[in-house]
């Protein structure tokens, strides 16, 4: 049986001075507190000062250079003492029963547990658009069920899984969580998605930030798919085909996002008719990023060190083992 004392909460953090206090406030005012809270920071703003002034009890590790979420989470796991590693982002706040529900689902036998992502700043069309573009598959609705992926702003793993399979890749952001979850899925693990485990995520609410993020997601998505066996990988592995398919994929993303929007928040659709245009712009910029990824891969993206990461070796080995397997062996 697991309790909240078995939870180590890990937060990757970069220039989060405006949001980190709300995140920590939500964690330290849980119905039952986690065993520890670990902040892995590489900020250049006043985040460190803010945290040390208000929450000196946080276990803090600071990188002297900007660090992507993947290696930041891996460092947090190294520091953590708990048997369950729960991840949340610095721009999220957890509901008061977050830790209790996570511990209960792990006690029920699930090794990976994910939850829903709500919008923390719903008064902006841009934030609604960013939220739906990224999290439409993880909205707080429906029954609990098994899935292949949940983003790391609201997911928890048994510690031994992260240690055994090497953790998150260093250079992929975003989609570092998608890659790690895909590796686990290929090795026979699924994520138990419980929509009652909720966080509120504060999305970008300026146009430049929104569009540039969608462009980056599209670009990294193409490269990620080209290195895996996920849906869409057959197109993504052929650069010329991925480039030609990018506009159609952008339209498909737009239509799916609109369907999720009207299925989940009809009232917002009535209040903010301009949101459809913002979603269209985001889909266009995502498609442009996907096409750019087909032309140049990850070359030139700030912070990318080496896309030839160990996780791809593990994925290739997993595929080889599965292809070599014969019943009766």
C-alpha positions in Angstrom: 0.0 0.0 0.0 1.2 3.5 -0.9 0.6 6.7 0.9 1.3 10.3 0.0 4.6 9.9 2.0 5.8 7.7 -0.8 5.5 10.5 -3.3 8.4 12.6 -4.5 7.1 15.5 -6.5 9.5 16.8 -9.2 9.2 20.2 -10.9 11.4 21.2 -13.8 11.7 25.0 -13.8 13.0 27.7 -16.1 12.3 31.4 -15.6 9.1 30.6 -13.7 9.1 33.5 -11.2 5.5 34.4 -12.2 4.0 31.0 -11.6 6.1 28.9 -9.3 4.6 30.3 -6.0 1.1 29.2 -7.1 2.4 25.8 -8.0 4.2 25.3 -4.7 1.3 26.7 -2.8 -1.0 24.0 -4.3 1.5 21.2 -3.3 2.1 22.4 0.3 -1.7 22.7 0.9 -2.7 19.3 -0.3 -5.2 17.3 1.8 -2.2 15.1 2.6 1.3 16.4 1.9 3.7 14.6 -0.4 6.9 13.1 1.1 9.0 15.7 -0.6 8.9 18.4 -3.3 12.0 18.8 -5.5 12.6 21.8 -7.8 15.2 21.4 -10.5 15.9 24.9 -11.8 17.9 26.6 -14.5 16.3 30.0 -14.4 17.9 33.3 -15.2 15.1 35.4 -13.6 14.2 35.7 -9.9 12.7 32.2 -9.5 15.4 31.1 -7.1 15.0 34.1 -4.8 11.2 33.8 -4.8 11.3 30.1 -3.9 14.0 30.5 -1.2 12.1 33.4 0.4 8.7 31.7 0.6 9.4 27.9 0.5 12.9 27.2 1.9 11.9 23.6 2.7 11.8 22.8 -1.1 14.7 20.4 -2.1 16.4 22.7 -4.7 18.9 21.8 -7.4 20.1 24.6 -9.7 21.8 24.1 -13.1 24.1 27.1 -14.0 22.8 26.8 -17.6 19.5 26.4 -19.3 18.3 22.8 -19.0 15.4 21.2 -20.9 12.7 19.5 -18.9 13.9 16.0 -19.7 17.3 16.2 -18.0 15.8 18.4 -15.3 13.3 15.6 -14.4 16.1 13.0 -14.6 18.1 15.0 -12.0 15.0 15.2 -9.8 14.6 11.5 -9.9 18.3 11.1 -8.9 17.6 13.3 -5.8 14.2 11.8 -5.0 13.7 9.3 -2.1 10.1 8.2 -2.8 9.0 5.0 -4.5 6.5 7.1 -6.6 7.8 10.0 -8.7 5.1 12.5 -9.5 5.7 15.2 -12.1 4.1 18.6 -12.4 5.2 21.7 -14.2 6.1 25.1 -12.8 3.1 26.7 -14.6 0.6 24.3 -13.1 -1.4 24.1 -9.9 -2.7 20.8 -8.4 -6.1 20.2 -6.9 -6.1 19.6 -3.2 -6.7 15.8 -3.6 -3.9 15.4 -6.2 -1.5 13.4 -4.0 -4.2 11.3 -2.4 -5.6 10.2 -5.7 -2.2 9.4 -7.2 -1.3 7.3 -4.2 -4.6 5.5 -4.4 -4.2 4.5 -8.0 -0.7 3.2 -7.4 -2.0 1.2 -4.5 -4.6 -0.2 -6.9 -1.7 -1.7 -8.9 -1.0 0.8 -11.6 2.6 1.5 -12.3 2.1 4.7 -14.3 -0.7 7.0 -13.5 -1.7 10.1 -15.4 -4.4 12.8 -14.9 -6.3 15.5 -16.7 -5.2 19.0 -17.6 -7.5 21.9 -17.1 -7.0 25.5 -18.3 -5.7 27.8 -15.5 -6.2 31.1 -17.3 -9.5 30.7 -19.3 -10.1 34.4 -19.9 -7.9 34.5 -23.0 -8.7 33.2 -26.5 -5.0 32.5 -27.0 -4.7 30.5 -23.8 -7.8 28.5 -24.8 -6.3 27.8 -28.2 -2.9 26.7 -26.8 -4.7 24.5 -24.2 -6.8 22.8 -26.8 -4.0 22.4 -29.3 -1.8 20.6 -26.7 -4.2 18.9 -24.2 -7.4 18.1 -26.0 -6.9 14.4 -25.4 -6.4 14.9 -21.7 -9.4 16.9 -20.7 -11.2 16.2 -17.4 -14.0 14.0 -18.7 -15.0 10.4 -19.1 -14.1 7.3 -17.0 -10.7 6.1 -16.1 -9.0 4.1 -18.8 -5.6 2.9 -20.1 -3.8 5.1 -22.6 -0.4 5.2 -24.2 0.6 8.8 -23.3 -0.1 11.6 -20.8 2.0 14.7 -20.7 4.5 15.1 -17.8 2.7 18.1 -16.3 0.4 15.5 -14.6 1.9 12.0 -14.5 3.5 9.7 -11.9 5.7 6.6 -12.3 7.0 3.9 -10.0 10.5 4.9 -9.5 12.0 1.6 -10.7 10.5 2.1 -14.2 12.4 5.4 -14.7 15.6 3.9 -13.4 15.3 0.7 -15.5 14.5 2.5 -18.8 16.8 5.4 -18.4 14.5 8.4 -18.0 13.7 11.2 -20.5 15.9 12.1 -23.5 18.1 15.2 -23.1 17.6 17.2 -26.3 14.0 16.7 -27.3 11.7 19.4 -26.1 8.8 19.2 -26.4 7.9 15.5 -27.0 10.6 14.2 -24.5 7.7 12.7 -22.5 6.1 11.2 -25.6 9.3 9.4 -26.4 9.7 8.0 -22.9 6.1 6.9 -22.6 6.4 5.3 -26.1 9.5 3.3 -24.9 7.5 2.1 -21.9 4.5 1.2 -24.1 6.8 -0.8 -26.4 8.0 -2.7 -23.3 4.4 -3.7 -22.3 3.4 -0.8 -19.9 0.4 1.4 -20.2 -0.7 4.5 -18.4 -3.8 4.6 -16.3 -5.5 7.8 -17.0 -7.8 9.1 -14.2 -9.5 12.3 -15.1 -10.2 13.0 -11.4 -6.4 13.6 -10.9 -6.3 17.2 -12.1 -3.9 20.1 -12.6 -4.6 23.5 -14.0 -2.1 24.6 -16.6 -1.5 28.3 -17.4 -1.0 28.6 -21.2 0.8 31.3 -23.2 -1.5 34.2 -23.7 0.5 36.2 -26.2 0.3 35.7 -30.0 4.1 35.4 -30.7 4.6 32.9 -27.8 1.6 30.9 -28.9 2.6 30.6 -32.6 6.3 30.0 -31.9 5.4 27.2 -29.5 3.1 25.6 -32.0 5.8 25.8 -34.7 8.3 24.1 -32.4 5.9 21.4 -31.5 5.2 20.7 -35.1 8.9 20.5 -35.9 9.9 18.3 -33.1 6.8 16.1 -33.7 8.0 15.3 -37.2 11.4 14.3 -36.0 10.0 12.3 -33.1 7.6 10.3 -35.3 10.4 9.6 -37.8 12.4 7.9 -35.1 9.6 5.7 -33.7 6.8 3.3 -34.7 4.0 5.6 -33.6 1.0 6.6 -35.7 2.2 8.8 -38.5 5.7 7.5 -38.5 5.5 6.0 -42.1 4.8 9.5 -43.4 7.4 11.2 -41.2 10.2 8.9 -42.1 10.2 10.1 -45.7 11.1 13.8 -45.6 9.6 14.7 -49.0 6.3 13.0 -48.0 6.2 14.6 -44.6 6.8 18.0 -46.3 3.9 17.4 -48.8 1.6 16.1 -46.0 2.2 18.9 -43.6 -0.7 21.1 -44.8 -3.2 18.2 -44.7 -2.0 17.2 -41.2 -2.4 20.8 -40.1 -6.0 20.8 -41.3 -6.7 17.5 -39.6 -5.3 18.8 -36.4 -7.5 21.9 -36.7 -10.6 19.8 -37.3 -9.9 17.5 -34.4 -9.2 20.4 -32.1 -12.5 22.1 -33.1 -14.4 18.9 -32.4 -12.8 18.6 -29.0 -13.6 22.3 -28.3 -17.3 22.0 -29.1 -17.5 18.7 -27.3 -16.0 20.1 -24.1 -16.7 23.8 -23.9 -19.7 24.8 -26.0 -20.3 27.9 -24.0 -16.8 29.2 -24.7 -17.4 28.6 -28.3 -20.3 30.9 -28.1 -18.5 33.5 -26.0 -15.3 33.5 -28.1 -16.1 33.0 -31.8 -12.7 34.5 -32.6 -11.1 31.5 -31.0 -11.7 29.5 -34.2 -9.4 31.8 -36.1 -6.8 31.6 -33.4 -6.9 27.8 -33.6 -6.6 28.0 -37.4 -3.5 30.1 -37.0 -2.0 27.7 -34.5 -2.7 24.8 -36.8 -1.0 26.6 -39.7 2.1 27.4 -37.6 2.2 23.7 -36.4 2.1 22.6 -40.0 4.8 25.0 -40.9 6.9 23.5 -38.1 6.2 20.0 -39.3 7.4 20.9 -42.8 10.5 22.6 -41.4 11.2 19.5 -39.5 11.0 17.5 -42.7 13.5 19.8 -44.4 16.1 20.4 -41.6 15.2 18.1 -38.7 16.3 19.6 -35.4 19.3 21.4 -36.8 19.5 24.9 -35.5 17.0 24.6 -32.7 18.4 26.3 -29.6 19.5 23.9 -26.9 19.6 20.7 -29.1 22.8 18.9 -28.3 22.6 15.5 -29.9 19.4 13.9 -31.2 21.2 10.5 -31.3 20.2 9.6 -27.8 20.2 6.4 -25.9 16.4 6.2 -25.9 16.5 5.4 -29.7 19.0 2.6 -29.0 16.5 1.1 -26.5 13.6 1.5 -28.9 15.4 -0.2 -31.7 16.5 -3.0 -29.4 12.9 -3.4 -28.3 11.7 -3.6 -31.9 14.4 -6.1 -32.7 13.5 -8.3 -29.7 9.8 -8.2 -30.7 10.6 -9.1 -34.4 12.9 -12.0 -33.2 10.3 -13.4 -30.8 8.5 -16.5 -31.9 5.8 -18.3 -29.9 7.3 -21.2 -28.0 10.7 -19.6 -27.5 
